[in-house]
């Protein structure tokens, strides 16, 4: 793919806009409509940056005396081929979906084919066009800092910009309204995804980068980590632990040292499971549930009901194993729901499940087995690039760690235009680095 100045600037502008404006913009209708607001902004940024860049490049070719580059066969990596195969299968799934309109535009989660297209294309365009610099890192750090300060104000019991319903605060979560929301991202599960993708980038760049301002990135990392501790989402801790646990192996320079680091990590995981097996039953919360699973007990209530959701999601796969129901159509196919009694209103509230709370199961149910295979192959290719490039490239080390942390939390998280674009940008920057 031939690089041109205009398109490279478009890639930089898109990345900068997502890392700043998209992260900080909560919309004008509060948390109830924040997903739609983020989705519309993401679509607008993609069209303005890449669409506008393409039109400007064409205009320069017509009237500016800058001829377009000759058409040549694009040099696609294995990662690109897998990602394009994933996108193509998602397109076929959308075309043949019994819920075609919802699959194309997206259901309540706004992660339909339009969003899949933006995410895949932005990743490939970033890979081939973007030249990352310290301005992007500082923009991301500044946006994370502002988001963290905003979240601290909410954790103090205030409702700035009335993002919560009138008269409510963060502490009314799961009581007076369904879910829990914080910061400028919205749902705390989605904010966890952003933190998993961004905190490792800031920390690794601060510790291994070469820029003299790099240590400033520890400020947003510390603030975001404090917010993560305050909202206490297990998926966030799981993702960050997974990303940083894999980092030492990625940073090793030789295959032998990488293998040793991987074996040490495996031994630590096994030892941790054995310890959890022994003492876990006496613990409560997530640790107690994990220990119960190791003892062969699997209850639908585990993981805040995620086991129940996963069971219901897996039950849908045999119905359409090859093409799935179409992107973001799980909520239209499942009967999974939760009920809770609202003491204040004096009635039972019912919350319908519209996502799998596991991004890999979501792809399996919505786009079919082939789509999941292509997606996992792309992630494996990205992991190989991370392990090859990280020892000598701080940017690759940082973005790979962020992508790995997000991919781990995706085991219990959900895709959304509020959070997932940060993962795909991290992947794109990682794949742009040469080993």
Secondary structure as UniProt FT lines:
FT   HELIX           5..17
FT   HELIX           18..22
FT   HELIX           23..24
FT   HELIX           31..33
FT   HELIX           34..46
FT   HELIX           47..51
FT   HELIX           52..63
FT   HELIX           78..95
FT   TURN            98..99
FT   HELIX           100..105
FT   TURN            108..109
FT   HELIX           113..129
FT   HELIX           134..155
FT   TURN            156..157
FT   HELIX           160..162
FT   TURN            166..167
FT   HELIX           170..172
FT   TURN            174..176
FT   STRAND          181..182
FT   TURN            183..185
FT   STRAND          186..187
FT   HELIX           188..208
FT   TURN            212..213
FT   HELIX           214..216
FT   HELIX           217..231
FT   HELIX           234..251
FT   HELIX           255..279
FT   HELIX           280..282
FT   HELIX           285..294
FT   TURN            295..296
FT   TURN            300..301
FT   HELIX           302..317
FT   TURN            318..319
FT   TURN            321..323
FT   TURN            327..328
FT   HELIX           330..333
FT   STRAND          337..342
FT   TURN            343..346
FT   STRAND          347..352
FT   HELIX           359..367
FT   HELIX           369..389
FT   HELIX           390..392
FT   HELIX           394..409
FT   TURN            410..412
FT   TURN            417..419
FT   HELIX           420..432
//
